Amino acid sequence: MNKVILLDKRPVGIPALTDFKFTNEELPVLKVGEVLLKTVYVSVDPYLRGRMKDTKSYVPPFQLGQPVQSGIIAEIIDSLNDNFKKGEYVVGSLKWAEYQISNGKGLTKVDPDAASLSAYLGVLGMTGLTAYLGFRNLGLPKAGETVVVSGAAGAVGNVVGQIAKIMGCRVVGLAGSDEKIESLKSRFGYDEAINYKTSANLEDAVKNACPDGVDIYFDNVGGNVSDAVLANIKYKSRIVICGAISLYNDTEPAMAPRVEGRLVVNSATMSGFIISDFAEQFPEGIQQLTTWLKEGKITQCETVVDGFDSIPQAFIDLFDGKNEGKMIVKI
């Protein structure tokens, strides 16, 4: 029997363990053209919260009573597909299941000798591509500019900050604990870091850290954190909206300062994106990220939780900021 995790209820507010259901199913007999996959690593990501709502978005919502899906590294246990061999590893958007059968579509082989397998869910996967392509294409960084990153100790944020430093920028990060603040500066090379939970006046804290103003704001958080940063943008600044984790569990629309005036007077741009916007650039992006990782210019950062049964709790823990870097479950 094969253990699978289903979406049992649509979360109201912060997701709860009772929103998920563990079940067992029999695997069908492997057919020609198919492969049997054993889950090795599971990625849990904030964007999955949006798919748990029954609303229109850039990806279809999860259906109640059906398995949750996310990025997964799997080992091929058996194969009747000429394109895949037993013992190879692949990455793809797959079910939260211990084992599953695939026809091979959407699977990409990964090389365990080139990097750790978990890296293909993080710095060498969609996380790294989101950071690199979003920052480069929409942030349009120039050496010497000041970059502010919210959620700076998170999966995407820590990579954005490291890339910004590679590109010669001055980088300021916002995170939610003193431990993360220290890590941003000592481990990831941030020039300044601000604890948004303990700052008496966050707008002033950003101003003090960015006395010449903010050229690029890479936003993973939204809400009050972004309000404080947007109050400090400068002429021709670029605001890149990657995510808004502080708002994902809201049950009512949040009231906030209107940003239109600040954008107008500063001739600033604000752009949201999803990583598939840049799909044609994925090969070049992976090549560049792999080079930087091998050269030691980017440090891989992840929080690894053990055990298949831990997947739902690891996902919930994202909203309490319990991860540093990429949150991954090792099976």
Number of C-alpha atoms within 10 A of each C-alpha: 10 12 17 21 23 22 20 18 18 19 17 13 13 14 20 15 14 12 16 21 16 14 13 12 11 10 12 9 9 15 14 11 14 20 25 24 25 20 24 21 25 30 24 25 19 17 13 17 22 18 20 21 17 13 12 10 10 10 10 13 17 21 17 16 13 14 21 23 21 18 22 27 28 28 22 21 16 18 24 16 17 11 11 20 15 15 13 17 23 24 24 18 14 22 21 24 24 18 22 21 20 18 16 18 8 11 18 12 15 18 12 14 7 10 14 13 20 25 23 24 26 24 29 22 18 18 22 28 28 25 25 24 20 24 24 16 11 19 24 13 19 15 12 14 18 24 28 31 28 29 28 31 29 24 26 27 30 31 29 31 32 22 23 28 21 14 15 14 22 21 28 25 30 27 25 19 17 15 12 23 22 16 17 26 16 11 14 22 18 26 17 18 25 24 19 24 14 11 12 10 11 21 19 15 17 27 17 12 19 21 10 13 22 28 26 29 27 29 24 24 23 20 16 16 21 22 16 20 26 21 17 21 24 19 16 16 25 26 27 23 22 22 21 17 20 16 16 18 15 12 10 8 7 8 7 10 12 9 12 10 11 16 20 12 11 14 13 19 16 16 13 12 14 13 16 13 10 15 12 9 13 17 10 12 21 19 12 14 21 19 13 15 17 12 10 10 15 22 16 20 21 19 15 19 18 13 13 20 14 13 22 21 15 22 24 19 16 18 18 11 15 16 22 23 24 29 26 26 24 18 17
